[in-house]
């Protein structure tokens, strides 16, 4: 079924590779952000749902 779809759509490889590239770029950006984020901020953000302090 997928082979028939890919054969009928012209330039479908461009769309597949583009969507894969966008996904990988987003995943790499999120991973890099998590690696460079300060540990204090990660701890603060992880405790937010548990705090009862309402301002």
Helices and strands as residue ranges (DSSP letters): H 2-8, H 12-36, H 39-47, G 48-50
